[in-house]
Amino acid sequence: MNDMSKSINYIQTKLIPDLVEKRKLTINGIDPDDTVVLDGVEVKPLQSDGTFMLTVLYKVKVQLGSARSENIKQESNLVVKITPPCTEEIYAGCQFDTLFENETTAYNVIIPSLGRSDMYPKYFYSHRKPCDAVMVLSDYSTEGWRMAPMVVNLPLDYCLLAVRELGRFHGECYGLKEQQRDLFESITGKFKEARYGADIGDLKWLEIMKTGPVRALKATRESIFNELIPDEFLQKLAKLAEDPWEYSKKRVVPEEPLAVICHGDYLRNNIAFKFDDEETPDKPTHAMMFDFQTLRYASPMIDLCTFMANSTGYDVRQKHFETVFKAYHDELVQTLCSIIKANPNDLPQHYSYESFLREFTRYYIYGFLIASSFLAVLYEPMENAFAIEQWPLEDIIEDAMKRGGSKLDRELAAMVYEIYKLHTRFGIDPSASI
């Protein structure tokens, strides 16, 4: 029996039956004295759409019935997240225990505190054991939600929905911070840094991270943007990006007064869209964030810069950056003001548009460094990302310099140009962006 078959068998014969027996999975409105019967379980692996995923996902259809009445039936559609079979070293290196603990905190504590539980997948169960973590959530795809069909470079209508959803989330979290500080600090005190909380043990992945900025700067010098950017600026950016891991560890440290609860990995593959317009069924109407494994208390720009650098393209940013940024900021301010019953003009200066745009400038390099190594596997997906562990180092570096081709080179060069323009606008030296 292979690994997938083992997981499917576990879900069918152990996980779901236990949840039904403990009534974590039950029939809505059933008499408490009635017994819920498991009539069937269908499990299918969720196929990747080109998005890199650490965890393995399964779609599960559960048929429930009543022991008392043949007429009482219910079908539940679930998603089960399971860590892949791996060694203790890889399990610890990927920080799977922390990832699942953070997401459990999100569904059990944060989302109920924000009062919008109906806007997220429903949580049923999770556990964390040595080299084994599991989470069971509702399958949002059966409720009309689905991923954007494009893996990179989301069109403007998708971008606007995504940043407004992010603005609402940050606004709600600021409202919690402003009105219920003790609860807010209690929640953020539960977070564990899921990405930079430990020294990186995978030296090959570190080489990929270091190679990404080298490729980006090489692409910039060979592009039309080279004449627009002083070489001194490129040299400073290259120096800053020599150790992306250490730079990013410093960036995620919270700074007041703007630090807030962050999703931590806000990009296309963690956002679902609903398509409710009957006249234009292909046009998205709502956005929903999910996958809260990398929650952290940090600058809100950790989220926005990650999204802008990894899920939008230069063609959209070049024409509509201010529109997208304003949509995010307006939604955040409106949400916060509705919670604390304030007028936008009466908010402290650090909530202003200029303050947030300056903060974005300081953090855009953070998003850029993620994009310089991560976008390659989105532009040109790997069949098995873990197989890279077996490659010689020189092959890994060569792959990181060319995967994704000229299209990715153009995007990375454009991002460097944007970083330069923003830093020039605010008079910020890139070496001070730490």
C-alpha positions in Angstrom: 0.0 0.0 0.0 1.5 3.4 -1.1 1.5 6.5 1.0 -1.7 7.9 -0.6 -3.6 4.7 -0.2 -2.5 4.6 3.5 -3.8 8.1 4.0 -7.1 7.4 2.3 -7.6 4.2 4.3 -6.8 6.2 7.5 -9.4 8.8 6.6 -12.1 6.3 5.7 -11.6 3.8 8.5 -10.2 5.8 11.4 -10.5 9.6 11.2 -14.1 10.1 10.0 -15.6 7.2 12.1 -14.0 8.7 15.2 -15.3 12.2 14.4 -18.8 10.8 14.0 -18.7 8.7 17.1 -17.6 11.8 19.1 -20.3 13.9 17.4 -17.8 16.3 16.0 -19.4 15.4 12.7 -23.2 15.2 13.1 -26.5 16.0 11.5 -27.8 19.5 12.0 -30.8 19.6 14.3 -30.7 15.9 15.2 -32.2 14.8 18.5 -29.3 14.6 21.1 -30.6 11.2 22.1 -30.5 9.9 18.5 -27.4 8.1 17.2 -25.7 9.4 14.1 -24.8 6.6 11.7 -22.0 6.8 9.2 -23.4 5.5 5.9 -20.4 6.1 3.7 -17.1 7.9 3.2 -15.7 8.9 -0.2 -12.1 10.2 -0.3 -10.2 11.8 -3.2 -6.8 13.5 -3.3 -7.0 17.1 -4.2 -5.0 17.6 -7.3 -2.6 20.5 -7.3 -3.3 23.2 -9.9 0.4 24.2 -10.2 0.5 25.7 -6.7 3.2 24.4 -4.4 1.8 22.9 -1.2 3.6 21.6 1.8 0.6 19.6 3.2 -1.4 16.9 1.3 -5.1 17.7 0.8 -8.0 15.3 0.4 -11.6 16.0 -0.5 -14.0 13.9 1.6 -17.7 13.3 1.1 -19.4 11.9 4.2 -22.9 10.4 4.2 -24.6 10.5 7.6 -27.9 9.0 8.8 -30.1 8.5 11.8 -30.4 5.3 13.8 -34.0 6.1 14.5 -35.3 7.3 11.1 -34.4 6.4 7.5 -35.6 9.8 6.4 -33.0 11.8 8.3 -29.9 12.1 6.1 -27.1 14.6 5.6 -24.1 14.9 3.4 -21.0 16.7 4.6 -18.2 17.8 2.3 -14.8 18.2 4.0 -11.2 18.9 3.3 -8.6 16.9 5.3 -5.1 18.3 5.5 -2.4 15.8 6.3 1.4 16.3 6.6 3.2 14.3 3.9 5.2 11.2 4.9 8.6 12.6 5.9 11.5 12.1 8.3 11.6 13.7 11.7 14.2 16.1 10.4 12.0 17.3 7.5 9.0 17.4 9.8 10.8 19.7 12.2 12.5 21.7 9.4 9.1 22.5 7.8 7.8 23.3 11.3 4.6 21.3 10.7 3.7 21.2 14.4 3.8 25.0 14.6 1.9 25.5 11.3 -1.0 23.3 12.5 -1.0 24.9 16.0 -1.3 28.4 14.5 -4.1 27.4 12.3 -5.9 25.8 15.2 -5.6 29.1 17.1 -7.0 30.9 14.1 -10.2 28.8 13.9 -10.8 28.3 17.6 -9.8 31.8 18.9 -9.2 34.5 16.4 -12.0 34.1 13.9 -14.7 33.7 16.7 -13.3 36.9 18.3 -13.7 38.8 15.0 -17.3 37.7 14.6 -17.2 36.6 11.0 -17.0 32.8 11.3 -19.4 32.4 8.4 -16.8 34.0 6.1 -14.3 31.2 6.6 -14.2 27.4 6.2 -15.8 25.7 9.2 -13.3 24.0 11.5 -14.1 20.4 12.8 -11.0 18.9 14.2 -7.2 18.8 14.4 -4.4 16.9 16.1 -0.6 17.1 16.2 1.5 14.1 16.9 5.2 13.3 16.2 5.6 13.4 12.4 1.8 13.5 12.0 -0.5 16.5 11.9 -4.1 16.5 10.7 -6.9 19.1 10.3 -10.5 18.7 9.1 -12.3 21.7 7.6 -15.4 22.2 5.5 -15.0 22.1 1.7 -15.7 25.6 0.6 -15.7 24.6 -3.1 -19.2 23.0 -2.5 -20.5 26.4 -1.4 -19.6 28.2 -4.7 -16.0 29.2 -3.8 -13.0 28.3 -6.0 -9.5 29.3 -6.7 -8.6 31.8 -9.3 -8.0 30.0 -12.6 -4.7 31.8 -13.1 -1.7 30.9 -10.8 0.2 34.1 -11.2 -0.6 37.7 -12.3 -4.2 38.0 -11.2 -6.4 40.4 -13.2 -7.5 43.7 -11.6 -10.9 42.5 -10.5 -9.4 39.6 -8.5 -6.7 41.9 -7.0 -9.3 44.4 -5.8 -11.4 41.7 -4.1 -8.3 40.1 -2.5 -7.0 43.4 -1.1 -10.4 44.5 0.2 -10.7 41.2 2.0 -7.3 41.7 3.5 -8.2 45.2 4.5 -11.3 44.0 6.3 -9.3 41.4 8.1 -6.6 43.9 9.2 -9.3 46.4 10.1 -11.1 43.9 12.3 -7.9 43.0 14.0 -7.0 46.6 14.6 -10.5 47.0 16.1 -9.8 44.2 18.5 -6.4 45.7 19.3 -8.0 49.1 20.0 -11.1 47.9 22.0 -10.0 44.7 23.7 -6.3 45.0 24.2 -6.1 42.3 26.8 -7.8 39.8 24.6 -5.7 40.9 21.6 -2.5 40.4 23.5 -3.7 37.0 24.8 -4.3 35.9 21.2 -1.0 37.2 19.8 0.8 35.6 22.7 -0.3 32.2 21.4 1.5 32.7 18.0 4.6 30.8 17.1 6.7 31.9 14.2 6.1 29.2 11.6 8.7 30.2 9.1 11.6 32.1 10.6 11.3 30.8 14.2 14.2 28.5 13.8 17.5 28.6 11.9 17.1 27.2 8.5 18.3 23.6 8.3 17.9 23.1 4.6 21.1 24.6 3.1 20.0 23.8 -0.4 16.8 25.8 0.0 18.9 28.6 1.5 20.9 28.6 -1.7 17.7 28.9 -3.7 16.7 31.9 -1.6 20.1 33.5 -2.1 20.1 32.8 -5.9 16.7 34.4 -6.4 17.8 38.0 -5.8 21.0 37.4 -7.8 18.9 36.4 -10.8 16.5 39.3 -10.3 19.3 41.9 -10.3 21.0 40.2 -13.3 17.6 40.4 -15.1 17.3 44.1 -14.1 20.7 45.0 -15.5 19.8 43.2 -18.8 16.4 44.9 -19.1 15.0 48.3 -20.1 14.9 49.2 -16.4 18.6 49.3 -16.1 19.0 52.8 -17.4 16.3 54.0 -15.0 17.9 52.8 -11.8 21.3 54.1 -10.5 23.8 51.3 -10.1 24.5 52.5 -6.6 20.9 51.5 -5.7 21.2 48.1 -7.3 24.5 47.5 -5.3 22.7 48.4 -2.0 19.8 46.1 -2.8 22.3 43.3 -3.7 24.1 43.8 -0.4 20.8 43.8 1.6 19.7 40.6 -0.2 22.8 38.6 0.4 21.1 36.7 3.2 17.3 36.7 2.6 16.6 34.5 5.5 18.2 36.8 8.1 16.6 39.9 6.4 13.2 38.3 6.5 13.6 37.2 10.2 14.1 40.8 11.1 11.2 42.1 9.0 8.6 39.9 10.7 9.5 41.3 14.2 6.5 43.5 15.2 6.9 47.2 15.3 4.4 49.5 17.0 2.1 51.2 16.4 1.1 49.4 13.1 1.8 45.8 14.2 -1.4 43.7 13.8 -2.5 40.1 13.4 -1.3 39.0 9.9 -2.3 36.0 7.8 1.4 35.6 7.1 1.2 34.0 3.6 -1.4 36.0 1.8 -1.2 35.1 -1.8 -3.3 33.6 -4.6 -3.1 30.0 -3.4 -4.6 31.0 0.0 -7.5 33.0 -1.4 -10.8 31.6 -2.7 -13.2 33.6 -4.9 -17.0 33.4 -5.3 -18.7 34.0 -8.6 -22.3 35.2 -7.8 -23.1 37.4 -10.8 -25.5 35.5 -13.0 -25.0 37.9 -15.9 -21.2 37.6 -15.8 -20.6 34.2 -14.2 -16.8 34.3 -14.8 -16.4 37.5 -12.9 -15.5 37.1 -9.2 -17.7 38.9 -6.7 -16.2 38.0 -3.2 -12.9 36.9 -1.8 -12.1 34.7 1.2 -8.8 34.0 2.9 -7.9 30.6 4.3 -4.9 28.6 5.4 -3.8 30.4 8.6 -0.7 28.3 9.3 1.7 31.2 9.2 -0.1 33.6 11.4 2.1 36.2 13.0 2.0 39.5 14.9 3.8 41.9 12.5 3.4 44.9 10.1 0.2 44.5 8.0 2.5 45.1 5.0 3.9 41.6 5.5 0.6 40.5 4.0 0.1 43.1 1.4 3.6 43.0 0.1 3.5 39.2 -0.1 0.3 39.4 -2.2 1.5 42.2 -4.4 4.9 40.6 -5.2 3.7 37.1 -5.7 0.1 37.3 -7.0 -0.1 40.4 -9.1 1.8 41.2 -12.3 3.7 44.4 -13.4 1.0 45.1 -16.0 -1.6 45.5 -13.3 0.7 47.3 -10.8 2.0 49.7 -13.4 -1.5 50.9 -14.4 -3.4 50.4 -11.2 -1.1 50.3 -8.1 -2.7 53.4 -6.5 -6.2 52.0 -7.1 -5.4 48.6 -5.6 -3.6 50.2 -2.6 -6.4 52.7 -2.0 -9.0 49.8 -2.1 -7.0 48.0 0.6 -6.6 51.1 2.8 -10.1 52.3 2.4 -11.5 49.0 3.4 -9.2 48.8 6.5 -10.1 52.3 7.7 -13.9 51.8 7.1 -13.9 48.5 8.9 -11.9 49.9 11.9 -14.1 53.0 12.1 -17.3 51.0 12.1 -15.9 48.9 15.0 -14.6 51.7 17.2 -17.4 54.1 16.2 -15.0 56.8 14.9 -14.7 59.2 12.0 -11.8 58.4 9.6 -10.5 61.9 10.0 -10.2 61.4 13.8 -8.0 58.3 13.6 -4.3 58.6 14.7 -1.9 59.7 11.9 -0.4 56.2 11.7 -3.6 54.9 10.1 -3.3 57.5 7.3 -2.8 56.6 3.6 0.6 58.1 3.5 1.7 56.2 6.6 0.6 52.9 5.1 2.2 53.6 1.7 5.5 54.5 3.4 5.2 51.3 5.4 4.6 49.4 2.2 7.8 50.9 0.8 9.8 49.7 3.8 8.4 46.2 3.4 8.2 45.7 -0.3 11.7 44.2 -0.4 10.4 41.4 2.0 7.7 40.5 -0.6 10.3 40.8 -3.4 12.7 38.3 -1.7 9.9 35.8 -1.4 8.9 36.3 -5.0 12.5 36.0 -6.3 12.7 32.3 -5.1 9.0 31.3 -5.0 7.6 32.6 -8.3 9.8 30.2 -10.3 7.8 27.1 -9.1 4.6 28.9 -9.9 5.7 29.9 -13.4 7.2 26.4 -14.0 5.9 23.9 -11.4 7.9 21.0 -10.1 6.4 17.6 -10.1 8.0 16.9 -6.7 9.5 19.8 -4.9 11.0 17.5 -2.2 13.0 15.7 -4.9 15.3 18.8 -5.2 16.9 17.6 -2.0 18.7 14.9 -4.0 20.1 17.3 -6.6 23.7 18.5 -6.7 24.1 22.0 -5.5 25.3 23.3 -8.8 22.1 21.9 -10.5 19.9 23.6 -7.9 21.5 27.0 -8.5 21.4 26.6 -12.3 17.7 25.7 -12.0 17.0 28.7 -9.8 18.6 31.0 -12.3 16.5 29.9 -15.3 13.2 28.3 -14.0 10.3 30.3 -15.3 12.2 31.8 -18.2 12.1 35.3 -19.6 8.6 36.0 -18.4 9.7 35.7 -14.8 12.9 37.6 -15.5 10.7 40.5 -16.7 8.5 40.4 -13.6 11.5 40.4 -11.2 13.2 43.2 -13.1 10.0 45.3 -13.0 9.7 44.7 -9.2 13.2 46.0 -8.7 12.3 49.1 -10.6 9.1 49.5 -8.4 11.2 49.2 -5.3 13.5 51.9 -6.6 10.7 54.3 -7.4 9.0 53.9 -4.1 12.2 54.3 -2.1 13.0 57.4 -4.1 9.5 58.8 -3.6 9.9 58.6 0.2 13.6 59.3 0.4 14.3 55.9 2.0 17.7 54.3 1.6 17.2 50.5 0.9 19.8 49.7 3.5 17.5 51.3 6.0 14.6 49.0 5.1 15.4 46.8 8.1 
